[in-house]
Amino acid sequence: MINDDSYLIINKSISVPLSEIRFDFVRSSGPGGQNVNKVNSQAQLHWDVTANETLPALVKNRLLRQEANRINKLGELRIDCQTSRDREKNRLECLNRLQEMIVAATIVPVSRKKTKTPRWVKERRLRNKKEKSKVKRLRRPPSMDQ
């Protein structure tokens, strides 16, 4: 969501200034027929994540980790959108995707709690091993000693 103060609002406490976001428009391979060859309708959003100061450090680090394949060595995030023939719709779609990425980065992952393996699980595993061993032993041809 974009407000009048030119901020991309993520939630109540996080917003990104639109002045940090740069758009390029290039020729799209999407829908449009021959219009594709004339109009630069594909939107490319460029945002320097590392230079941003409005995101909390934990959210920024999580975003850098989650979207590592979209971020270049300079720390710039790039999102391409060519779903529509309209340049403005593609620009808004890029902003929506960025908003979804940041919202996903705000969610703190639940850490796994180690649990002890129950005794009955270990016993069942050993019992199964013994049964399998017995079956294989009975399949062998009798030895010369017997």
C-alpha positions, 0 to 999 in steps of 0.5 A, a space after each residue: 500500500 502506498 500513502 500520500 507521503 510517498 512511502 510503501 507501507 509494510 505494517 504499522 511500524 515499517 515503511 519504505 520510502 519510495 525515494 529509495 526505489 528506482 524503476 526501469 521500463 524495458 520492452 516486455 515479452 509478455 502479452 500485447 502482440 505487436 505493441 510489445 515491439 513498440 512500448 517499454 511496459 516491463 517494470 524493473 524495480 531496483 532497491 538498495 536493501 543494504 542502504 535502507 535505514 527504515 527496516 529493523 536490522 533483523 528484518 533486513 538480515 532475514 530479507 537478505 537471506 530469503 531473497 539472496 538469489 534476487 540481490 546482487 553483490 552491491 546489495 540491490 534487490 531487483 524485481 521484474 514484472 511483465 504481467 500486464 500491458 500497462 506500465 503502471 500496473 506492472 509498477 504497482 505489481 512490483 511494489 506489491 511483490 516487494 511488500 510481500 517479500 518484506 512481510 515474509 521477512 518480518 515473520 520470525 521463524 519458530 526454532 526447533 526444539 530438540 526432543 529425546 527419542 522415546 525408549 520404545 522407538 529404540 526398542 522397536 528398531 532393535 527388535 525389527 533389526 533382530 527379526 530381519 537378521 533372523 529371516 536372512 539367517 534362515 534363508 542361507 543354505 545350510 553349512 557343512 557343519 550341520 
